[in-house]
Amino acid sequence: MATSKEYLAFILDQLSDVDGITYRQMIGEYIIYMSDKIVAYLCDDRLLVKPVPSAEQLMPNAIYEPPYDGAKDMLLIVNVDDRAFLKELFEAMYPELPEPKKRK
């Protein structure tokens, strides 16, 4: 099941207070960027973030799930309705995210 455009719009609205949020579609799913760094995936109407230390600290009981078969586990965001938490989470994660790979 691919992520719906309605779910994408909802998540983008929830993240509207976070600077630098963009997205790219990838085979029916979406990659969420924050100032050109990959921070999350939208897969099967689920928001999954990279398991960096700050995210693990803010969500100590988080569920780890792969975004798709064969992928590394990420942290499932269960409470996507908490706009303030999402802002805090994304801003805490940003410094720990890897720099984007340079294209040749």
Secondary structure, 3 states (H helix, E strand, C coil): CCCCHHHHHHHHHHCCCCCCEEEEEECCEEEEEECCEEEEEEECCEEEECCCHHHHHHCCCCEEECCCCCCCCEEEECCCCCHHHHHHHHHHHHHHCCCCCCCC
